[in-house]
Amino acid sequence: MPESKDIQGIIRHVAEIIIGELKLEDVTPDTFNPEMDLVDELGIDSMDLATIALVLQDEYKIVIDEDDYPKLKTVRLIAEYIEEKLAARQ
């Protein structure tokens, strides 16, 4: 599990995963805009989102309900969702 559980650490880790899974070039976790709409601005489709959700579930040992996928539009929203799941588990 990623060592950082604060929101900034989660945002950075989610950005790393998205960059890696989508093989984005010229983007780093530091330059990735956490407010960018992943579907409208980055062009992520439902298959990409499902893949990213599976990686996040493995990394953070949480369950991401498929019904929640439409809510996960930005890196910040994904990070807040993970933070809530982690808090509920404690």
Secondary structure, DSSP 8 states (H G I E B T S, - for coil): --S--SHHHHHHHHHHHHHHHTT-SS--TTTS-TTS-TTTTT---HHHHHHHHHHHHHHHT----GGGGGG--SHHHHHHHHHHHHHHH-
